[in-house]
Amino acid sequence: MQDKFISTAPPAAAIDVRRLSKQVEDAGGWLTILHDIDFSVAERASVAIVGASGSGKSTLLGLLAGLDTPSQGEVRIGGVDLFSLDEDARAALRGERMGFVFQSFQLMGHLTALENVMLPLELRGERQARQLATEMLARVGLGERLSHYPKVLSGGEQQRVALARAFVVQPAVLLADEPTGSLDHATGEAVMALMFRMNREMGTTLVMVTHDRDIAARCDHQIRLEAGRVVV
């Protein structure tokens, strides 16, 4: 499975991972969470990271985002080695090239739907933040919910706001961690259909952690982890 999506032209890879390992120390000694992970993801591809709980999926996603640091190895995003950068530079790269969707939505409760989507644009200094955020919320079907706060939105609506916030910055890479994990089946299906449609339309590279086999099967490729290793 892995050899189907390893890029033969590294400069064209949106994500390139080489010999990535992560170890942590606990009371019993050193624990290896990820061991010598290697793969590349082509631009515009969709990839599901799958495996049992504890297999290292979320750890791998955190490393792809530069939110955690590896014990060894490289992660390149658009050719840039994340871990050759300091923390501030990694944060800047995330702001410029990445979008994020989480299981728990992670919306700001004191901000309206519109203000939540405006936030990453404002952090960039975008002068048309309100207009762009309004257009994106309309695109995800929430044009009538601009002034609503998260507490009065359904779970599906909150995840649509989260999708709008992720896509409004036109990220090169979208990282999603169990994006339907807090939703019922029907709502999750609707949210995923929207995510895949927007991903195709915007040409984003999608990497998603999921336990849902049906969702994983809709991605172009799958990375299966067992005990911290990629298996085929």
Secondary structure, 3 states (H helix, E strand, C coil): CHHHCCCCCHHHEEEEEEEEEEEEEECCEEEEEEEEEEEEEECCCEEEEECCCCCCHHHHHHHHCCCCCCCEEEEEECCEEHHHCCHHHHHHHHHHHEEEEECCCCCCCCCCHHHHHHHHHHHHCCCCHHHHHHHHHHHCCCCCCCCCCHHHCCHHHHHHHHHHHHHCCCCCEEEEECCCCCCCHHHHHHHHHHHHHHHHHHCCEEEEECCCHHHHHHCCEEEEEECCEEEC
